[in-house]
Amino acid sequence: MFPTAHAGSEVPRWLGWPRLAGGPRDTGTTRASRPQEAVIASGSRAASWAYAEDFVAEDAALVTARAKAEELGCVPVLPGVGTALRLLAAAIDARSVVEVGTGTGVSGLWLLRGMRADGVLTTVDVEPEHQRVAKETFAEAGIAPNRVRLIGGRALDVLPRLADATYDLVHADADKKEYADYLEQAVRLLRPGGVVAFDNALWHDKVADPAQRDESTIAIRALGVAVRDDERLLPALLPVGDGLLVAVKR
């Protein structure tokens, strides 16, 4: 349960971005006047999060793909992230999308359902078994084979071979320690107005806790700072699922 902030008390630091080296730039505004720190945490926050996650129900194809992911030991995006990815793909009328981390096809299916009817998803994964199952997922969901390009291998070997400025959206959900490298590849791959999205941007609530210093948490925290401070990008951190860091390429 989240603690409650009382009148006159300081709102917990974890309600905003951690004030660490590389954290938000100090604009001279007082803590009390910062909009994010006017948020009052309450015991209903967890219930609201669960309500939002279940707001759009997953159909049989997604439920089956999620169950297969559990069997294989891979972790798909949560439903709130899936619906956000579908929305982003639809909002920009995405025709060409790159995904890093195929899994069993959960995020890919959400993306395809937001993309144009003639859109093509290029999805990369180092595990052949994951891609085999994902192929089944797409087929069972009625996705035409020519709408999905499955590429096996390490993302950092595959992405440099893809064409510059030709993709509408890049979604990454793979090795967190490589997120910074995925970002540079994504900026190169995206057309102006394209969107990059990183799953697990809150990383099990560790990113907002400055005491958490494991390698993956540090990498994701650094990614957030890099995206926020990159003048080529217009960013937002969405509190859906385990956090979705998104940015539009200017």
N, C-alpha and C positions, 0 to 999 in steps of 0.2 A: 504494500500500500504506500502511496506517496504521502509524504508529510505535508501538513497544511501550514501556509505562511500566514502569520497573524499581522494585524495592523501594527506598524512601527518596527516590525522585525525585518531583517535582511532576507530577501528571497534567496533560496539556495543557488549556488553557482551553477549546478548542473542544469538549471532551467534555461540557461543561455550557453553560448560557446565558452569552453574553458578559457579563463584569462591566463594563458600561458604564453611563453615566447612563441611568436608566430600566431597568437590568437587574434581576436578582433582589434583593429587599430583604435587607439584611444582618440576620440574626437573631442574630448573635453567635456562631454555630457556627464552629468552625475549619474551614479548607479540608479538612483530612484527614478530618474526621468527616462531611462531606456525602456522602450516599449516592451521588449521581451521579458523584462523583469517585473512587469505589471501583472504577469500571468499568475494566477493563484492555483496551486496544485491542490487536488482533493482526492478523496478515496474513490470518486467516480471516474477518475481518469482512465483506470484500467478497463472499466466497463465500457467507456466511450471508445477506447482503442479497439476492443473486441467487436463492438457494434460496427465500427467503420470497416474492420477487416472482413466481416461477414456481409457487408452491405450489398455486394454483388455475389451471388452464389456461383460456385464452380459447377460446371456440368459433369456428366459421367466421364468424358474424355480426360478432363483435368484431374478429377478425383482418382481415376485409374493411374494416370501418369504420376501423381503425387505418391500413391501407394507403392508403385514400382521404384520410385526414388528412395523411399524408406528401405526397401528390400536391398537396394544396391549400395546404400550408405551414402548417397549424395543428398544435399539439402537444396530443394528448389526454393524459388522466391515465394514469399507468403502471398495470400490472395490480394491484400491491399496493394502490394507492389505490382502484381500482375495487372490489376485494373488500371493502375497509374501508367504502366507501360502501354497498355492498349489505348488509353486515352491520348498519350503523347504521340503514338504512331498515327492515330486518326487525326489529331489536331494539325499535324504537319503534312498530312496526306502522304505518308511515307511509302516509297516505292522500293527503296534499297536499304536494307537494314543489316548490320553486322552484330552478331552476338558472340561474346567470349564466355564460354561455359554452357554447353548444350544441355547437360544433365539428361533427364528423361523427357525433355520437351515441354515442360510446364511453362517457362517464361517464353519460349519460342512460340507456343500456341497462342498465348495472350497477345504477343506482338503481331503475329499473322492475322489475328482477328481485328486488329486496329488498322492494319496496312491496307493499301489499295488492293482491289481484287486481282490485279496483275503484279502485285509486289513480290519481291524475292528476298527471302531471309538467308543470309550466309551465316552459318553457325559453326563455331570452332570448339573442339574439345579434344583433350589428350587421351581420353578413355574410349576405345572402340565400342565397348559394351554399352556405354551411355548413349552413344550415337545410334547404335542398333535399336535400342529401346525407343529412343526419340523418333526414329523413322516409323516405328510401329504406331507411336502416339499420333503423329501427323496423319498417317494413313487412316487410322480409326476415326479421326476427327473430320475426315473428308477433305483434307488439304491435298491439292494436286501435287504430284511429285516435282513438277517443274517450278514450284514456288519455294522449294527449300534446297539449298546447297550445303551439304554436310561436308566439313573439312576436318580430317583428323590431324592432330599434331599440337605442339606447343603454340600458344597464341603469339608469342614474340617471334616465332619462326614464320607464322602464317601472315600476320597482319602487315608486315613490311612488303609483302607481295601484292597487296590489294591497292587499287588505283587511288590516287589523290583526289580529294574534293568531289567524290562521286556518290557518297552515302548520305542518307537523310537522318539516320539514327544509329548510334553505337551503344550497345548495352553490355556491361561487364559484370560478371558474377563468377569469378574464378579465384586464382591465387591472389590473396589480399596484398602480399608483399610485392606483387608486380603491378599494382594498381597505378603507380606513378608512370610506369612505362606504357600501360594501356592508354593513359590519358594523352600522352604525346602522340601516340599512334592515332587515337580517335580524332584529335584536333586536325591532324593531317588528312584523315579519311573523310571528314565531314565537309559538306558544302556549307556556305554561309547560310545561317538560319537552321542548320542541322542541330540535333540534340544528342548529348552524351549522358548516359545514366549509369550510376554505380550502385549496385545492391550492397546491403550490409554496412551502410554508411554510419550507422550508430553502433554496430558490432556488439550486440548483446548488452547495450547500455554501458559499454566500457569507454567509448570515445569521449563522452562528456565527463568522465571521472579522471582527473589528472593523476590519480594514484595508480591507474592502470598503465603499465609500461611494457607489456609484452610486444613482440615484434609486429604482429598483425595489427594490433591496436595503434601502435605508433605510426605504422604505414598508412592506415586509413585516416588517422588524424592529420597527418602531413598532406594527404591527398586533399582533404577538405580545405586546408589553408591554401594549397596550390590552386585549386579550382576557384576559390573565392577571390584570390588576388591576381588571377590571370586576366589581363585586360582584353584578351581575345574572347572571353566567355562572360555570359550573364547567368549567375548561379542561383540555385535554391536548394535547401536541404529539406526534404519532405519527411515528416514523421510517420510514414506508412511502413508496415512490416517491420523489418529490422533497420529501417532508414534507407531512403533513396536519394542520393546526391545527383542532381540534374543540372545541366547547364546548356544554354543555347550558344552556338558559335556565332559571333558577331559578323 
